[in-house]
Amino acid sequence: MEPYRVPFEFDRSTPPRYRLRNVGAEPLRGVTVTLVGSGMMPAGLPRVMWPGSELELLIRGDDLARDAILVIRWMRPNGDDYLWRVAF
């Protein structure tokens, strides 16, 4: 059995606007993004992300690389639940 690869790409190139892209082959349900630590990010509702779709995030903070992480949660079509922790 082949390991499951994280189906996201996180684009850090244009802060404070960041992009989360579904680079996988399946729709992902219940996608939520949570900022842990210092910084500010508008709250968003869980959503479905189709293959190739993007979510733009506005995240502000003095030193995100030192003081914060982003946690992305999603469910695969079979109902399996995943978390991915992203550093700035």
PyMOL commands that set and color helices and strands:
alter all, ss='L'
color gray80, all
select helices_A, chain A and resi 64-67
alter helices_A, ss='H'
color red, helices_A
select strands_A, chain A and resi 8-14+17-22+28-37+47-49+54-58+68-75+81-87
alter strands_A, ss='S'
color yellow, strands_A
deselect
rebuild
show_as cartoon
